[in-house]
């Protein structure tokens, strides 16, 4: 009788603590205090309470405490294992999640659909394609092969690991599809750059809605339209945006702020600023997302400087919180429009209102001062940055290089390496340009070589163009032509144009003719190439060749564009 009474009391205590912990799931201190009381009760937490503690600690990011509770549990259910696997996955510890899943399977515990969902997320986060394939194989053999939740998680995993074909195949094989499944594939297409496929998928989804009895499972939601509008912005087809705009109104999502912000952004990226402004003005209470989207659009066109500043002033007066993204867009506008006075005003606002340490915003400030020609201010803003990334260093290197300060650009690059910052392809492009403007051919070619051999960066067309231009400016025409012939990519008009210009400068007629003939086949409509070759012939007193080249220019090209004045 005493044993029964003790068991009942223990069960009641567990239920009491479980209920108490449930009410404190959002308060870490109180939950931890409850755990302390459980420990002092001298009996280990029973299965459900132990699992709840694992979920509690994982939710607050303390996975070490969650694991201690998990390891101390005398018995574990599939829910306990899933809670710990999910805790690792959600807190950025995918490797531990996969290791625990392997231990779970080895212990003979059969995963459920939520376990597979968490493990699929862990595979996505770790980018481990092999583990993802193994998990997919486990699902295919088990009882959750047709579960929509598991299939959507696997599809998302394949997309995030870059296996677009596997994701598409899995989607096609699904017997039932809900809006989550469609959204997972749609978002994956957009994230992997398959924007045309994403829009085709949306069209299929809308057609499917017509033939589906259970409309609530299939109707597009705000996530659907958010991804679709991002795809529209990427392909810049205004007609697609207008069609989706119509669907948003018909399906009643006009009041969704996230959808409206995405719609404004899509119109902006299609360069339809008037439509974007009409939508913005129709919003009762514009939020930060829609305001930033519109100002970002204005920042792409220097003709909208006044509109951007007017909008910024309205936002400021309305008391809306202004973040670093919005200020970065404004600084980008100032940089493109070379509006130093406006840029300094934004800098003053930043000093008063914006906390230090926003690297993207600080980079925009350095870029604004550099493009305005204020190198001392750009350098001061750079030196005051508490944190710098590769973009910070590259912005200043680019500014020095474009204005002929090649030595300063190289010194800054050396400092960048001393700080332990790894250069990227844009950094080397800026260095090559800096060396070209300063006549530092040997040093520039050293950078070009080290980019490939030391840093493992494959040259893009722009790198080859800069290297050819560098060799051409230094009179190394044979070396430049060898580079053109030995490249891994087909030469474009920029590379051959640099070659032709160098041949004209140094009077190398045979190479100049070869480069020009290649240019005529690539860009027959460009009159500049014909004019350069004709001038080369004229300088060598080859008047007949000059005359025939100019005749060919008149017959083939679109002619020289007439000059005009904006005054």
C-alpha positions in Angstrom: 0.0 0.0 0.0 2.9 2.3 0.9 4.5 1.6 -2.5 1.3 2.4 -4.4 0.9 5.7 -2.4 4.5 6.6 -3.2 4.0 5.9 -6.9 0.9 8.0 -7.1 2.6 10.8 -5.3 5.6 10.6 -7.7 3.2 10.6 -10.7 1.3 13.6 -9.3 4.6 15.5 -8.7 5.8 14.7 -12.3 2.4 16.0 -13.7 2.7 19.1 -11.5 6.3 19.9 -12.7 5.3 19.2 -16.3 2.4 21.6 -16.1 4.6 24.2 -14.3 7.4 23.9 -16.9 4.9 24.1 -19.8 3.7 27.5 -18.4 7.3 28.8 -18.2 8.6 27.6 -21.6 9.3 31.2 -22.7 11.1 32.2 -19.5 14.6 30.7 -19.1 15.3 31.7 -15.5 12.0 30.3 -14.2 12.3 27.1 -16.2 15.8 26.6 -14.9 14.6 27.1 -11.3 11.9 24.5 -11.9 14.6 22.1 -13.1 16.5 22.8 -9.9 13.5 21.9 -7.8 13.1 18.6 -9.8 16.7 17.7 -9.0 16.3 18.4 -5.3 13.2 16.2 -5.2 15.8 13.3 -5.2 14.0 11.4 -8.0 15.0 11.6 -11.7 12.4 13.1 -14.0 10.2 10.5 -15.6 10.0 10.1 -19.4 7.6 12.9 -20.4 9.1 15.4 -18.0 12.6 14.6 -19.1 11.6 15.1 -22.7 10.0 18.4 -21.8 13.2 19.6 -20.2 15.2 18.7 -23.3 12.7 20.7 -25.4 12.9 23.6 -23.0 16.7 23.9 -23.0 17.0 23.4 -26.8 14.4 26.1 -27.3 16.6 28.6 -25.4 19.8 27.5 -27.2 21.4 25.7 -24.3 22.0 22.4 -26.1 24.7 21.4 -23.6 22.1 21.4 -20.8 19.6 19.6 -23.0 22.1 16.9 -23.8 22.9 16.5 -20.0 19.2 15.9 -19.3 18.9 13.6 -22.3 22.0 11.5 -21.2 20.6 11.3 -17.7 17.2 9.9 -18.7 16.9 6.2 -17.7 14.4 5.6 -20.5 14.0 7.5 -23.8 11.1 7.4 -26.3 11.2 8.4 -30.0 9.9 11.8 -28.9 12.9 12.2 -26.6 15.4 11.3 -29.4 13.6 13.6 -31.8 13.6 16.5 -29.3 17.4 16.3 -29.0 18.1 15.8 -32.7 15.8 18.8 -33.4 17.6 20.8 -30.7 20.9 20.3 -32.4 19.5 21.0 -35.9 17.7 24.2 -34.8 20.8 25.6 -33.0 23.3 25.3 -35.8 24.8 22.0 -34.7 24.0 19.8 -37.8 26.9 17.4 -37.3 25.9 16.5 -33.8 22.3 16.1 -35.0 23.4 13.6 -37.6 25.6 11.7 -35.2 22.8 11.4 -32.7 20.4 10.2 -35.4 22.9 7.5 -36.3 23.1 6.5 -32.6 19.3 6.5 -32.4 19.0 4.1 -35.3 21.8 1.9 -33.8 19.8 1.8 -30.6 16.8 0.2 -32.4 14.5 3.2 -32.0 12.4 3.8 -35.1 12.3 7.5 -36.2 9.0 9.2 -36.8 8.1 11.9 -39.4 9.3 14.7 -37.2 12.7 13.0 -36.7 13.2 12.7 -40.4 12.2 16.4 -40.8 14.8 17.5 -38.3 17.5 15.2 -39.8 16.7 16.5 -43.3 17.2 20.1 -42.0 20.6 19.1 -40.5 21.7 17.6 -43.8 20.7 20.9 -45.5 22.6 23.0 -43.0 25.8 20.8 -43.2 25.6 20.6 -47.0 26.3 16.9 -46.7 24.7 15.4 -49.9 25.8 11.8 -49.0 24.1 11.9 -45.6 21.0 13.4 -47.3 20.9 10.5 -49.7 21.2 8.0 -46.9 18.3 9.7 -45.0 16.2 9.6 -48.2 17.0 5.9 -48.5 15.8 5.3 -44.9 12.6 7.1 -45.6 12.0 5.2 -48.8 12.3 1.9 -47.0 10.1 2.9 -44.0 6.5 3.7 -43.3 6.8 7.5 -44.0 7.7 7.3 -47.7 4.3 8.8 -48.6 4.1 11.3 -45.7 3.7 14.9 -47.1 5.6 16.5 -44.2 8.6 14.2 -44.7 8.5 14.5 -48.5 8.5 18.3 -48.3 11.4 18.2 -45.9 13.4 15.9 -48.2 12.6 18.1 -51.2 13.9 21.2 -49.3 17.0 19.2 -48.3 17.8 18.3 -51.9 17.3 21.9 -53.1 19.5 23.4 -50.4 22.2 20.8 -51.3 22.0 21.8 -54.9 20.2 18.7 -56.2 17.5 20.4 -58.1 16.8 17.4 -60.3 16.2 15.1 -57.3 13.9 17.6 -55.7 11.8 18.0 -58.9 11.6 14.2 -59.3 10.5 13.8 -55.6 7.8 16.4 -56.1 6.5 14.7 -59.3 6.3 11.4 -57.4 4.2 12.8 -54.5 0.7 11.5 -54.6 -0.7 14.4 -52.6 0.7 17.9 -52.6 -0.3 20.8 -50.3 0.7 24.5 -50.4 3.8 23.7 -48.2 5.1 21.2 -50.8 4.6 23.7 -53.7 6.2 26.5 -51.6 9.2 24.4 -50.8 10.0 23.7 -54.5 9.1 27.2 -55.5 11.4 28.8 -52.9 14.2 26.3 -53.8 14.0 27.1 -57.5 14.4 30.8 -56.7 17.2 30.3 -54.3 19.1 28.2 -56.8 18.6 30.8 -59.6 16.0 28.7 -61.6 13.6 31.7 -61.7 11.9 30.8 -65.0 11.2 27.3 -63.6 9.8 28.9 -60.5 7.3 31.0 -62.5 6.3 27.9 -64.5 5.7 26.1 -61.3 3.5 28.9 -60.0 1.5 28.7 -63.2 1.1 24.9 -62.7 0.0 25.5 -59.1 -2.7 28.0 -60.1 -4.0 25.6 -62.8 -4.0 22.7 -60.3 -6.2 24.8 -57.9 -9.0 24.7 -60.5 -9.2 20.9 -60.4 -8.7 20.4 -56.6 -11.6 19.8 -54.3 -9.9 20.8 -51.1 -8.9 24.4 -52.0 -7.5 25.2 -48.6 -4.6 22.8 -49.2 -3.7 24.2 -52.6 -4.4 28.0 -52.6 -1.2 30.1 -52.8 -0.4 31.9 -49.6 1.9 34.9 -48.8 5.0 32.7 -48.9 4.1 31.6 -52.4 3.7 35.1 -53.7 6.9 36.3 -51.9 9.0 33.7 -53.7 7.2 34.2 -57.0 7.7 38.0 -56.9 11.4 37.5 -56.1 11.6 35.3 -59.3 9.9 38.1 -61.2 12.4 40.6 -60.0 15.3 38.4 -61.1 14.0 37.9 -64.6 12.8 41.5 -64.9 9.6 40.8 -66.8 7.0 43.4 -65.9 4.1 41.4 -67.3 4.7 38.6 -64.8 4.6 41.1 -61.9 1.3 42.5 -63.1 -0.3 39.1 -63.4 0.8 38.1 -59.9 -0.4 41.5 -58.7 -3.9 40.6 -60.1 -3.8 37.2 -58.3 -2.8 38.9 -55.0 -5.9 41.2 -55.2 -8.2 38.3 -56.2 -7.1 36.0 -53.5 -7.3 38.7 -50.8 -3.7 39.1 -49.8 -3.6 42.9 -50.4 -3.5 43.5 -46.7 -0.4 41.4 -46.1 2.5 43.7 -45.5 5.1 41.1 -46.5 3.4 40.6 -49.9 3.1 44.3 -50.5 6.8 44.8 -49.7 7.7 42.0 -52.2 5.4 43.5 -54.8 7.0 46.9 -54.5 10.5 45.3 -54.7 9.5 43.4 -57.9 8.2 46.5 -59.6 11.4 48.3 -58.6 13.6 45.6 -60.1 11.5 45.8 -63.3 12.3 49.5 -63.4 8.6 50.4 -63.1 9.1 53.1 -60.4 5.7 54.7 -61.1 3.8 51.5 -60.3 5.9 50.9 -57.2 5.2 54.4 -55.9 1.4 54.1 -56.6 1.4 50.9 -54.5 3.5 52.5 -51.7 1.1 55.5 -51.6 -1.9 53.2 -51.3 -0.6 51.7 -48.1 -2.3 53.1 -45.0 0.8 52.6 -42.8 4.0 52.0 -44.8 6.4 49.8 -43.0 10.2 49.5 -43.1 10.2 46.7 -45.7 8.1 48.6 -48.3 10.0 51.9 -47.6 13.4 50.3 -48.0 12.3 48.6 -51.2 11.2 51.9 -52.8 14.3 53.8 -51.7 16.5 51.0 -53.0 14.8 51.4 -56.4 15.4 55.2 -56.3 19.0 54.6 -55.4 19.5 52.8 -58.8 18.7 56.0 -60.7 20.3 59.3 -60.0 17.3 61.1 -61.4 15.3 60.1 -58.3 17.6 61.6 -55.7 15.0 64.2 -54.6 12.2 61.5 -54.5 14.4 59.3 -52.3 15.2 62.2 -49.9 11.6 63.3 -49.7 10.6 59.7 -48.9 13.3 59.5 -46.3 12.2 62.7 -44.6 8.6 61.5 -44.5 9.7 58.2 -42.9 11.7 60.1 -40.4 8.9 62.5 -39.5 6.5 59.6 -39.2 8.6 58.1 -36.5 9.3 54.8 -38.4 12.4 53.0 -37.3 15.2 53.5 -39.7 17.7 50.6 -40.1 21.1 50.1 -41.7 19.7 48.6 -44.9 17.7 51.8 -45.7 20.6 54.1 -44.9 22.9 51.9 -47.1 20.5 52.4 -50.0 20.6 56.1 -49.5 24.4 56.2 -49.3 24.4 54.1 -52.6 22.2 56.8 -54.2 24.6 59.5 -53.0 27.6 57.6 -54.4 26.0 57.1 -57.8 24.8 60.7 -58.0 28.1 62.1 -56.6 26.0 64.0 -54.1 28.5 64.7 -51.3 26.4 67.2 -49.4 23.5 64.7 -49.1 26.0 61.9 -48.1 27.5 64.0 -45.3 24.0 64.7 -43.9 23.3 61.0 -43.8 26.6 60.4 -42.2 25.7 63.0 -39.5 22.4 61.2 -39.0 24.3 57.9 -38.6 26.6 59.3 -36.0 23.6 60.5 -33.9 21.1 57.7 -34.3 22.8 54.5 -35.7 24.8 52.2 -33.4 28.3 51.4 -34.5 29.3 48.0 -35.9 27.1 47.6 -39.0 29.7 46.5 -41.5 27.5 46.8 -44.6 26.5 50.4 -43.7 30.1 51.4 -42.9 31.1 49.9 -46.3 28.5 52.0 -48.0 29.8 55.1 -46.3 33.4 54.4 -47.4 32.2 53.8 -51.0 30.2 57.0 -51.0 33.2 59.2 -49.9 35.5 57.3 -52.3 33.2 57.9 -55.3 32.9 61.5 -54.4 36.7 61.9 -54.6 37.0 62.6 -50.8 39.8 60.1 -50.1 40.7 61.5 -46.7 37.1 61.1 -45.5 36.9 57.7 -47.0 40.1 56.6 -45.3 38.9 58.1 -42.0 35.6 56.3 -42.2 37.5 53.1 -43.0 39.9 53.5 -40.1 37.0 54.2 -37.7 35.3 50.9 -38.6 35.3 48.5 -35.5 35.0 45.5 -37.9 36.1 45.2 -41.5 35.4 42.5 -44.1 36.8 41.8 -47.5 34.2 44.3 -49.0 35.6 47.1 -46.8 39.1 46.6 -47.9 38.2 46.1 -51.6 36.1 49.3 -51.7 39.1 51.4 -50.6 41.5 49.5 -52.9 39.1 50.2 -55.8 38.9 53.9 -55.0 42.7 54.3 -54.8 43.2 52.3 -58.0 40.6 54.2 -60.1 42.3 57.5 -59.2 45.8 56.5 -60.1 47.1 55.7 -56.5 48.4 52.3 -57.4 51.0 52.3 -54.7 48.5 53.1 -52.0 46.2 50.4 -53.3 49.0 47.8 -53.1 50.0 48.9 -49.6 46.4 48.6 -48.5 46.3 45.1 -49.9 49.4 44.1 -47.9 47.7 45.5 -44.8 44.6 43.5 -45.6 46.6 40.3 -45.7 48.4 41.1 -42.4 44.9 41.5 -40.8 44.1 37.9 -41.9 41.4 38.9 -44.4 41.3 36.6 -47.5 40.9 38.5 -50.8 38.2 37.5 -53.3 37.9 37.8 -57.1 36.7 41.4 -56.9 39.8 42.4 -54.8 42.1 41.0 -57.5 40.1 42.7 -60.2 40.5 46.0 -58.4 44.3 45.4 -58.0 44.7 44.6 -61.7 42.9 47.8 -62.5 45.0 49.8 -60.1 48.2 48.4 -61.6 46.9 49.2 -65.1 46.2 52.8 -64.2 49.6 53.3 -62.6 51.7 51.5 -65.2 52.7 48.7 -62.8 52.7 45.8 -65.2 55.0 43.4 -63.5 53.3 43.7 -60.1 49.9 43.4 -61.7 50.8 40.1 -63.4 52.2 38.8 -60.1 48.8 39.4 -58.6 47.1 37.7 -61.6 49.3 34.6 -61.1 49.0 34.4 -57.3 45.2 34.8 -57.6 45.1 31.4 -59.3 48.1 29.6 -57.7 48.0 30.8 -54.1 44.3 31.6 -53.6 42.7 29.1 -56.0 40.5 31.7 -57.7 39.5 31.0 -61.3 39.8 34.1 -63.5 36.6 35.5 -64.9 36.4 37.3 -68.3 36.9 40.6 -66.5 40.2 39.4 -65.0 41.5 38.3 -68.4 40.5 41.6 -69.9 42.4 43.5 -67.2 45.5 41.3 -67.6 45.5 41.7 -71.4 45.1 45.4 -71.0 47.9 45.4 -68.4 50.3 43.6 -70.8 49.2 45.7 -73.7 49.9 49.0 -71.8 53.4 47.6 -71.0 54.1 46.8 -74.6 54.1 43.0 -74.1 51.9 42.4 -77.1 53.1 38.9 -77.8 52.5 37.9 -74.2 49.1 39.4 -74.3 48.2 37.5 -77.4 49.4 34.3 -75.9 47.1 34.9 -73.0 44.2 35.4 -75.4 45.0 32.1 -77.2 45.5 30.0 -74.0 42.5 31.1 -72.0 39.9 28.6 -70.8 37.1 30.8 -72.1 36.3 32.3 -75.4 37.7 35.8 -75.9 35.1 38.5 -75.8 35.0 42.0 -77.3 36.5 43.6 -74.2 39.6 41.4 -74.3 40.1 41.8 -78.1 39.3 45.5 -77.9 42.1 45.9 -75.3 44.4 44.0 -77.6 43.5 46.1 -80.6 44.0 49.3 -78.7 47.5 48.2 -77.5 48.5 47.2 -81.1 47.5 50.7 -82.3 49.5 52.4 -79.5 52.6 50.3 -80.3 52.1 50.1 -84.1 51.9 46.3 -84.3 50.0 45.9 -87.5 49.9 42.0 -87.9 48.5 41.4 -84.4 46.2 44.4 -84.8 44.7 43.0 -88.0 44.2 39.6 -86.3 42.5 41.1 -83.2 40.3 43.3 -85.4 39.1 40.4 -87.6 38.1 38.5 -84.5 36.3 41.6 -83.2 34.4 42.0 -86.5 33.0 38.4 -86.2 32.0 38.9 -82.5 30.6 42.5 -82.7 30.1 43.4 -86.3 27.8 46.3 -85.4 30.4 48.2 -83.3 31.9 51.1 -85.4 34.7 51.7 -82.9 36.7 48.6 -83.9 36.5 49.6 -87.6 37.6 53.1 -86.8 40.6 52.0 -84.8 41.8 49.6 -87.6 41.2 52.3 -90.3 43.3 54.8 -88.2 46.1 52.2 -87.9 46.2 51.8 -91.6 46.2 55.5 -92.1 49.1 56.0 -89.7 51.1 53.4 -91.7 50.2 55.2 -95.0 48.1 52.2 -96.1 45.4 54.5 -97.6 43.6 51.9 -99.7 43.2 49.5 -96.7 42.0 52.4 -94.6 39.4 53.4 -97.2 38.1 49.8 -97.6 37.8 49.4 -93.8 35.8 52.6 -93.5 33.6 51.4 -96.4 33.1 48.1 -94.5 32.2 50.1 -91.4 29.5 52.0 -93.3 28.0 48.8 -94.7 28.2 46.6 -91.6 28.1 48.7 -88.4 25.4 50.9 -87.0 27.6 53.9 -87.4 29.1 56.2 -84.8 26.7 57.5 -82.2 26.2 61.2 -82.6 27.5 63.3 -79.7 25.0 65.4 -77.7 25.0 67.9 -74.8 22.8 67.8 -71.8 23.1 71.6 -71.4 
